[in-house]
């Protein structure tokens, strides 16, 4: 057994997982959570418009990462891996960010490609699913990008490392990017919502052209946008990962929740206690992306239900360390 840590720094949030990994005799791996944490730092603030990471965004990320490194020391982590995704791939001043991570961690974060991000998300997501329910389409809606990955799992539901990917694609649409580009009013106007829907559908079409979603038997959604939509749809008084993990959203649930969020002001969304304060201003944009996905999957694959998973790229990164 090894104690490992994974850090995922995306466009909107930075997240930490400390876990014990047990490798069985058959080569499969099993994760036991020791610590999970998420901070909204909005590293991708303005990147879509300026092409640069804002100094204040780097400083917010520095403060969170400093705290995370203290957790790693206290928990006795043996190996750690930090990955950085959409915002840093796009930024012209990304060297400033990597100098900061090297200073705190002793090693630079890795800029991973969209394909690698998709593979890691898939590996983490299918670890506790029954392979007989596959093939799975795993979708990760992030702040700046969305990943679609089609594949299966060749081992039992408890064997977390056996993920077989057939096809995947990462495209540049996410909750922060679409909000900054399209949804500027409070609440968004009908014209802004229409523009966001058009933008989401246009960009997602690139993924649907690459990934044969008609082969999928089940749609699995991971990461904060999708888990938050589940919490809102369920009417949870506070966010509860045990209630969101392996919950199910119908196509009508997704449509109704998206319409509700888009009709609200910022103040009204902030009053929903299951939405993290750092997601209040972008959850409507994220919902537009999820609804566009749902409509296309209903049409292309006949899939009308979303299975929500709390296991995602963090779990995949942790499994990559053994």
C-alpha positions in Angstrom: 0.0 0.0 0.0 1.2 3.5 -0.9 0.0 6.9 0.2 -0.3 9.2 -2.7 -1.6 12.6 -3.5 -3.2 14.1 -6.7 -3.7 17.7 -7.4 -5.9 18.9 -10.3 -5.7 22.6 -11.1 -8.3 23.6 -13.6 -9.8 26.8 -15.0 -12.2 27.3 -12.0 -10.9 25.2 -9.1 -7.9 23.5 -7.6 -8.6 20.1 -5.9 -6.6 17.7 -3.7 -7.0 14.0 -3.1 -4.8 12.1 -0.6 -5.4 8.3 -0.9 -4.0 5.0 0.1 -3.6 2.8 -3.0 -3.5 -1.0 -2.6 -2.2 -3.1 -5.6 -3.7 -6.6 -5.7 -1.9 -9.7 -7.0 -3.9 -9.5 -10.2 -2.5 -6.1 -10.9 -5.7 -4.2 -10.2 -5.7 -1.2 -7.8 -8.0 0.0 -5.1 -8.2 3.6 -3.6 -9.1 4.5 -0.1 -9.7 8.2 0.4 -7.8 9.9 3.2 -8.5 13.5 2.4 -10.4 15.4 -0.4 -10.6 19.2 -0.7 -11.6 21.7 -3.3 -10.9 25.5 -3.5 -12.4 27.8 -6.2 -9.5 30.0 -7.3 -10.7 30.9 -10.8 -7.2 30.5 -12.3 -8.8 31.0 -15.8 -10.2 34.4 -14.9 -10.2 36.4 -18.2 -7.9 33.9 -20.1 -10.4 33.5 -22.9 -10.3 37.3 -23.6 -6.7 38.2 -22.7 -4.7 35.0 -23.3 -2.9 35.5 -20.0 -3.3 34.4 -16.4 -4.3 37.3 -14.2 -1.8 38.1 -11.4 -4.5 37.9 -8.7 -5.6 34.5 -10.1 -2.1 33.2 -9.7 -1.9 34.5 -6.1 -5.2 32.8 -5.2 -3.8 29.6 -6.6 -0.6 30.1 -4.7 -2.4 30.4 -1.4 -4.4 27.3 -2.0 -1.4 25.2 -3.1 0.6 26.4 -0.1 -2.1 24.9 2.2 -2.2 21.7 0.1 1.5 21.2 0.5 1.1 21.5 4.3 -1.6 18.7 4.1 0.8 16.5 2.1 3.4 16.8 4.8 1.0 16.2 7.7 -0.5 13.1 6.0 2.8 11.5 5.1 2.3 11.4 1.4 5.0 9.3 -0.4 4.3 10.4 -4.0 2.4 13.3 -5.5 1.4 14.4 -9.0 -0.1 17.8 -9.9 -1.7 18.4 -13.3 -2.8 21.6 -14.9 -5.4 21.7 -17.6 -7.3 24.2 -19.8 -6.4 27.6 -18.4 -2.6 27.0 -18.4 -2.7 25.3 -21.8 -4.1 28.6 -23.2 -2.0 31.2 -21.3 0.9 33.1 -22.8 2.4 33.7 -19.3 2.1 30.2 -18.0 5.8 30.1 -17.0 4.9 32.3 -14.0 2.4 29.7 -12.9 4.9 26.9 -13.2 7.6 28.7 -11.4 5.2 29.2 -8.5 4.2 25.5 -8.4 7.9 24.4 -8.5 8.7 26.7 -5.6 5.9 25.2 -3.4 5.9 21.6 -4.5 9.6 21.1 -5.4 8.5 20.0 -8.9 6.6 21.7 -11.7 3.0 20.9 -12.4 2.4 19.0 -15.6 0.5 20.6 -18.4 -1.5 17.7 -19.7 -3.2 17.5 -23.1 -6.9 17.3 -23.5 -6.5 13.6 -24.5 -4.5 12.8 -21.3 -7.1 14.7 -19.2 -9.8 12.7 -20.8 -8.0 9.3 -20.1 -7.4 10.2 -16.5 -11.0 11.3 -16.0 -12.3 8.1 -17.5 -10.0 5.9 -15.4 -11.2 7.6 -12.2 -14.9 7.6 -13.2 -15.4 4.0 -14.1 -13.5 2.4 -11.1 -16.6 1.6 -9.1 -19.0 0.9 -12.0 -20.2 -2.5 -13.2 -18.4 -3.3 -16.5 -21.6 -5.1 -17.7 -23.3 -1.7 -17.9 -20.7 -0.3 -20.4 -19.6 0.9 -22.8 -19.5 4.2 -20.9 -19.4 7.7 -22.2 -17.6 9.7 -19.5 -18.1 13.5 -19.7 -16.1 16.0 -17.6 -17.5 19.6 -17.9 -14.7 21.9 -16.5 -14.2 25.6 -16.4 -12.5 26.0 -19.8 -13.0 22.7 -21.5 -15.2 19.6 -21.8 -13.9 16.1 -22.3 -15.8 13.2 -23.8 -14.4 9.7 -23.5 -15.9 6.4 -24.7 -14.7 3.1 -23.3 -15.2 0.2 -20.9 -13.8 -1.5 -17.9 -12.4 -5.0 -18.2 -12.4 -6.0 -14.5 -14.8 -6.1 -11.6 -16.4 -3.0 -10.1 -13.9 -2.9 -7.3 -10.8 -2.9 -9.6 -10.3 0.7 -10.2 -7.4 0.7 -12.7 -8.8 -1.4 -15.5 -10.1 1.3 -17.9 -10.0 0.7 -21.7 -10.6 3.8 -23.8 -11.8 3.6 -27.3 -12.0 7.3 -28.3 -11.9 10.7 -26.6 -11.9 14.4 -27.4 -11.4 17.6 -25.4 -13.1 20.8 -26.7 -12.8 24.4 -25.5 -16.2 25.0 -23.9 -16.8 25.0 -20.1 -18.7 26.9 -17.4 -16.2 29.8 -17.1 -15.5 30.2 -20.8 -19.1 30.2 -21.8 -20.2 32.5 -19.0 -17.5 35.1 -19.8 -18.2 34.9 -23.5 -22.0 34.9 -23.6 -23.8 35.3 -20.3 -23.1 38.8 -19.1 -26.5 40.0 -17.8 -28.1 39.2 -14.4 -30.1 37.1 -15.1 -29.0 36.3 -18.7 -31.2 37.6 -21.4 -32.9 35.3 -23.9 -30.5 36.4 -26.6 -27.5 35.6 -24.4 -28.9 32.2 -23.5 -29.5 31.5 -27.2 -25.9 32.6 -28.0 -24.5 30.3 -25.3 -26.5 27.4 -26.6 -25.3 28.0 -30.1 -21.7 28.3 -28.9 -21.9 25.1 -26.8 -23.6 23.1 -29.6 -21.0 24.3 -32.2 -18.0 23.5 -30.1 -19.4 20.1 -28.8 -20.0 19.1 -32.4 -16.3 18.7 -32.8 -16.3 16.1 -30.0 -19.3 14.3 -31.4 -17.6 14.1 -34.8 -14.7 12.2 -33.1 -16.3 10.1 -30.4 -18.8 7.4 -31.6 -21.3 8.1 -28.8 -23.9 5.8 -30.4 -21.9 2.9 -29.0 -22.4 4.0 -25.4 -24.8 2.3 -23.1 -24.4 4.7 -20.2 -23.6 8.4 -19.8 -21.4 9.2 -16.7 -20.9 12.8 -15.7 -18.1 13.9 -13.4 -16.7 17.1 -11.8 -18.2 20.1 -10.1 -20.6 21.4 -12.6 -22.4 18.1 -13.0 -22.3 17.2 -9.3 -23.7 20.6 -8.4 -26.5 20.2 -10.9 -27.4 17.0 -9.2 -27.5 18.7 -5.8 -29.7 21.4 -7.1 -32.0 19.0 -8.9 -32.4 17.0 -5.7 -33.1 20.1 -3.7 -30.4 19.3 -1.1 -30.2 21.8 1.7 -26.4 21.5 1.6 -24.0 19.8 -0.8 -23.6 16.2 0.1 -21.2 14.0 -2.0 -22.8 10.8 -0.6 -26.2 12.0 -2.1 -24.7 13.1 -5.4 -22.5 10.1 -6.0 -24.2 7.6 -8.4 -27.3 9.8 -8.5 -29.3 9.9 -11.7 -30.7 12.9 -13.7 -33.2 12.4 -16.4 -33.3 14.6 -19.6 -36.3 16.5 -18.1 -34.4 17.0 -14.8 -31.5 18.6 -16.7 -33.8 20.8 -18.8 -35.8 22.0 -15.8 -32.8 22.6 -13.6 -31.0 24.5 -16.4 -34.1 26.7 -17.1 -34.4 27.4 -13.4 -30.8 28.5 -12.9 -30.8 30.7 -16.0 -33.9 32.5 -14.9 -32.3 33.4 -11.5 -30.3 36.4 -10.5 -26.9 36.0 -8.9 -28.4 36.7 -5.5 -31.1 34.1 -6.0 -28.5 31.4 -7.0 -26.3 32.4 -4.1 -29.3 31.6 -1.8 -29.2 27.9 -2.9 -27.1 26.5 -0.2 -26.0 23.4 -2.1 -24.1 25.6 -4.7 -20.5 26.4 -3.7 -20.1 30.2 -3.5 -17.3 30.0 -6.1 -19.7 28.4 -8.6 -22.6 30.7 -8.2 -21.7 33.0 -11.2 -20.8 30.1 -13.6 -23.2 27.3 -12.8 -25.8 28.6 -15.3 -23.2 28.5 -18.1 -22.2 25.0 -17.0 -25.8 23.9 -17.1 -26.1 25.1 -20.7 -23.2 22.8 -21.7 -24.7 19.9 -19.9 -28.1 20.5 -21.5 -26.5 20.7 -24.9 -24.8 17.4 -24.2 -28.0 15.8 -23.0 -30.0 16.8 -26.1 -27.3 15.5 -28.4 -27.0 12.2 -26.6 -30.7 11.7 -26.6 -30.7 12.2 -30.4 -27.5 10.4 -31.3 -27.4 7.5 -28.8 -30.9 7.3 -27.3 -29.5 8.0 -23.9 -31.8 10.0 -21.7 -30.3 9.6 -18.2 -27.1 10.9 -16.7 -25.3 8.9 -14.0 -23.4 11.3 -11.7 -20.1 10.3 -10.2 -17.9 12.0 -7.6 -14.9 10.0 -8.8 -13.0 11.7 -11.6 -9.6 12.9 -12.8 -8.3 13.1 -9.2 -8.8 9.4 -8.8 -7.3 8.7 -12.2 -4.2 10.8 -11.3 -3.8 8.9 -8.0 -4.0 5.5 -9.8 -1.4 6.7 -12.2 1.1 6.9 -9.3 1.2 3.1 -8.7 
